[in-house]
Amino acid sequence: MAASPKIVVIDYHKGNLSSVARGLARAGAAVEVSDDPAALTRADGIVLPGVGSFADAIAYMAESGQAAAVVEAVAGGEGTPFLGICLGLQLLFERGDEGVSPDAPVSCALDARGGGLGPGAAFEADGSRWVRGLGVLPGSCTRLVSSRLKVPHVGWDQVHLTEAGRVCPLLEGFAEGANVFFTHSYALDGDVEPADVAGVTHYARNFASAVWRGNVFGCQFHPEKSSAHGHLILENFVRICS
């Protein structure tokens, strides 16, 4: 029997990661929860779960060396398989405006997406203050705004598969329109690359709820809290890491 793939769940000291670790273990992985950037070099797969705010999380990841280790591990779309969950999905992208202090010193970016800056650097663009994410995928993360719907978006909602999603290995066997569990106030904005979008959900606006490029995957929803549909996704990721 083949050995279980070793999947490292990144601990950036922002919450309890045990439900993600348990879900991956049930899906067949050998799981290690670690805050050590060096652990990522030994992993068959990496999971960045979603806890806390964009600015706080990326600041810790940058200071601890985790951000650089993730970027190196997943480089070129052919590196270590990576799954970002909720905030972990958002951090994959170029910029977010959640939790950016109005008193934080700002850096001069090469463009409106924070080009030339490292993860965690604050900058100003488009009339707002942003913080640079991991920059693995292009796009922004912004707050959901609605005068009719309650924000944060908490509860079960549908994921509609795109053309890419129908062939995405993470979503193999996932039913079109299946309900999964969300809890978030921020989501990917409309400037993400359409080719990277595997699933779409509508709440306050249409937003990418699943993304995929090469070895990089992300879910805005929580597969570890999404019953059978979520377990299927975790099983698929374990298989990808094998």
C-alpha positions as CSV (number, residue, x, y, z in Angstrom):
1,M,0.0,0.0,0.0
2,A,1.3,3.4,-0.9
3,A,2.3,5.7,1.9
4,S,-0.1,8.5,2.8
5,P,1.0,11.8,1.4
6,K,2.4,14.3,4.0
7,I,0.4,17.5,4.0
8,V,1.5,20.4,6.0
9,V,-1.2,22.8,7.4
10,I,0.4,26.2,7.9
11,D,-0.1,27.6,11.3
12,Y,0.1,31.4,11.3
13,H,-1.0,31.7,14.9
14,K,-4.5,33.1,14.2
15,G,-6.8,30.4,15.3
16,N,-7.7,26.7,15.8
17,L,-6.7,24.6,12.8
18,S,-7.7,21.3,14.2
19,S,-10.9,20.9,12.0
20,V,-8.8,21.2,8.8
21,A,-6.2,18.8,10.1
22,R,-8.9,16.2,11.1
23,G,-10.6,16.5,7.8
24,L,-7.4,15.9,5.9
25,A,-6.6,12.9,8.1
26,R,-10.0,11.4,7.5
27,A,-9.3,11.9,3.8
28,G,-6.2,9.8,4.0
29,A,-3.4,12.3,4.6
30,A,-0.5,12.2,7.1
31,V,-1.0,15.7,8.5
32,E,1.5,18.0,10.2
33,V,0.4,21.4,11.6
34,S,3.5,23.6,11.6
35,D,4.6,27.2,11.8
36,D,8.1,26.3,10.5
37,P,8.7,27.5,6.9
38,A,11.2,24.7,6.5
39,A,8.4,22.1,6.9
40,L,7.0,23.2,3.6
41,T,10.1,21.9,1.7
42,R,9.4,18.4,3.0
43,A,5.7,18.4,2.2
44,D,3.8,16.5,-0.5
45,G,1.0,19.1,-0.2
46,I,0.4,22.4,1.6
47,V,-2.8,23.8,3.0
48,L,-3.3,27.4,4.1
49,P,-6.5,27.6,6.1
50,G,-8.6,30.7,6.7
51,V,-8.5,32.4,10.1
52,G,-8.2,36.1,10.9
53,S,-7.9,39.2,8.7
54,F,-5.9,39.6,5.5
55,A,-3.5,42.2,6.8
56,D,-2.7,40.4,10.1
57,A,-2.3,37.0,8.5
58,I,0.0,38.2,5.7
59,A,2.1,40.3,8.1
60,Y,2.8,37.3,10.3
61,M,3.5,35.1,7.2
62,A,6.0,37.7,5.9
63,E,7.8,38.2,9.2
64,S,8.0,34.5,9.9
65,G,9.3,33.5,6.5
66,Q,6.2,31.5,5.7
67,A,5.2,33.8,2.8
68,A,8.5,33.3,1.0
69,A,8.5,29.6,1.6
70,V,5.0,29.3,0.1
71,V,5.8,31.3,-3.0
72,E,9.0,29.2,-3.5
73,A,7.2,25.9,-2.9
74,V,4.4,26.6,-5.4
75,A,6.5,28.4,-8.0
76,G,5.7,28.2,-11.7
77,G,2.5,26.3,-11.4
78,E,4.4,23.0,-11.2
79,G,5.5,22.9,-7.6
80,T,4.0,21.4,-4.5
81,P,0.2,21.1,-4.6
82,F,-1.4,23.9,-2.6
83,L,-4.9,24.4,-1.2
84,G,-6.0,27.8,0.2
85,I,-9.2,27.7,2.3
86,C,-11.3,30.9,2.9
87,L,-8.7,33.6,3.9
88,G,-6.0,31.1,2.6
89,L,-7.6,31.5,-0.8
90,Q,-7.6,35.3,-0.6
91,L,-4.0,35.5,0.5
92,L,-2.9,33.8,-2.8
93,F,-3.8,37.0,-4.6
94,E,-2.0,40.3,-5.2
95,R,-3.8,42.6,-2.8
96,G,-6.5,42.9,-0.1
97,D,-8.0,45.8,1.9
98,E,-9.1,44.0,5.0
99,G,-7.5,45.1,8.3
100,V,-5.1,47.6,6.8
101,S,-4.3,50.2,9.5
102,P,-4.8,53.8,8.4
103,D,-1.6,54.6,10.3
104,A,0.6,51.9,8.6
105,P,3.5,53.3,6.6
106,V,2.9,52.9,2.9
107,S,5.4,51.8,0.3
108,C,5.7,53.0,-3.3
109,A,4.4,50.2,-5.6
110,L,5.2,49.8,-9.3
111,D,1.5,49.5,-10.1
112,A,-2.0,49.5,-8.6
113,R,-1.6,45.8,-7.7
114,G,1.4,46.3,-5.4
115,G,4.0,45.3,-8.0
116,G,7.5,45.3,-6.8
117,L,6.5,44.9,-3.1
118,G,6.8,41.9,-0.9
119,P,3.9,40.3,0.9
120,G,2.6,42.4,3.8
121,A,3.7,45.7,2.4
122,A,1.0,48.4,2.6
123,F,0.4,50.7,-0.4
124,E,-2.2,53.1,-1.8
125,A,-4.0,52.7,-5.1
126,D,-7.4,53.3,-6.6
127,G,-8.4,55.6,-3.7
128,S,-7.9,52.9,-1.1
129,R,-5.2,51.5,1.2
130,W,-4.1,47.9,0.4
131,V,-1.7,45.3,1.7
132,R,0.2,43.1,-0.7
133,G,-0.7,39.4,-0.6
134,L,1.3,36.4,-1.7
135,G,0.9,37.5,-5.4
136,V,0.7,33.9,-6.7
137,L,-2.4,34.8,-8.6
138,P,-3.5,38.1,-10.1
139,G,-6.5,39.9,-8.5
140,S,-7.9,41.7,-5.4
141,C,-9.9,40.8,-2.3
142,T,-12.5,43.3,-1.1
143,R,-15.4,43.5,1.3
144,L,-18.8,42.2,0.3
145,V,-21.3,45.1,0.4
146,S,-25.1,44.8,0.4
147,S,-28.0,46.9,1.7
148,R,-30.3,43.8,1.6
149,L,-28.2,40.8,2.6
150,K,-26.4,40.3,5.9
151,V,-22.6,40.5,5.9
152,P,-20.7,38.4,6.9
153,H,-22.0,35.7,4.6
154,V,-22.5,32.8,6.9
155,G,-24.2,29.5,6.0
156,W,-24.7,27.1,3.1
157,D,-24.6,28.4,-0.5
158,Q,-24.2,27.1,-4.0
159,V,-21.0,26.7,-6.1
160,H,-21.6,26.9,-9.8
161,L,-18.8,25.3,-11.9
162,T,-17.2,27.1,-14.7
163,E,-15.7,25.4,-17.8
164,A,-12.4,25.2,-15.9
165,G,-14.2,23.9,-12.8
166,R,-15.7,21.0,-14.7
167,V,-12.2,19.6,-15.5
168,C,-10.5,20.8,-12.2
169,P,-9.0,17.8,-10.4
170,L,-9.9,19.3,-7.0
171,L,-13.6,19.3,-8.0
172,E,-13.7,15.9,-9.6
173,G,-17.1,14.4,-8.8
174,F,-18.4,17.7,-7.3
175,A,-22.0,18.3,-8.3
176,E,-22.9,21.5,-10.1
177,G,-24.7,23.8,-7.8
178,A,-23.8,21.8,-4.7
179,N,-24.2,23.6,-1.3
180,V,-21.2,24.1,0.9
181,F,-20.5,26.1,4.0
182,F,-19.3,29.8,3.9
183,T,-18.3,32.2,6.6
184,H,-16.7,35.4,5.3
185,S,-17.1,39.2,4.8
186,Y,-14.5,39.6,2.1
187,A,-14.2,37.8,-1.3
188,L,-12.3,38.0,-4.6
189,D,-13.2,40.9,-6.7
190,G,-14.0,41.1,-10.4
191,D,-10.3,41.6,-11.5
192,V,-9.3,38.0,-11.1
193,E,-8.3,36.1,-14.2
194,P,-11.4,34.3,-15.6
195,A,-9.2,31.3,-16.6
196,D,-8.3,30.9,-12.9
197,V,-11.9,30.7,-11.7
198,A,-13.2,27.1,-11.2
199,G,-16.4,28.0,-9.3
200,V,-18.7,31.0,-8.8
201,T,-21.1,31.9,-6.0
202,H,-23.5,34.8,-5.8
203,Y,-24.0,36.6,-2.5
204,A,-24.0,40.5,-2.6
205,R,-22.1,40.0,-5.9
206,N,-20.8,37.2,-8.1
207,F,-17.4,36.1,-6.7
208,A,-15.0,33.3,-7.4
209,S,-15.6,30.7,-4.8
210,A,-13.1,28.2,-6.2
211,V,-9.9,28.8,-8.1
212,W,-7.3,26.7,-9.9
213,R,-4.1,27.2,-11.8
214,G,-1.7,24.3,-12.2
215,N,-0.8,23.0,-8.7
216,V,-2.6,25.9,-6.9
217,F,-6.1,25.4,-5.7
218,G,-8.4,27.5,-3.5
219,C,-11.9,27.5,-1.9
220,Q,-13.6,30.4,-0.4
221,F,-15.9,28.0,1.4
222,H,-14.8,25.6,4.1
223,P,-14.5,22.0,2.8
224,E,-13.8,20.7,6.3
225,K,-17.3,22.0,7.4
226,S,-19.2,21.1,4.2
227,S,-20.2,17.5,4.9
228,A,-19.9,15.0,2.0
229,H,-19.2,17.6,-0.7
230,G,-16.4,19.0,1.4
231,H,-15.0,15.6,2.2
232,L,-14.9,14.8,-1.5
233,I,-12.8,17.9,-2.1
234,L,-10.3,17.0,0.6
235,E,-10.1,13.4,-0.7
236,N,-9.4,14.8,-4.2
237,F,-6.6,17.1,-2.8
238,V,-5.0,14.1,-0.9
239,R,-5.1,12.2,-4.2
240,I,-3.5,15.1,-6.0
241,C,-0.7,15.2,-3.4
242,S,-0.1,11.4,-3.9
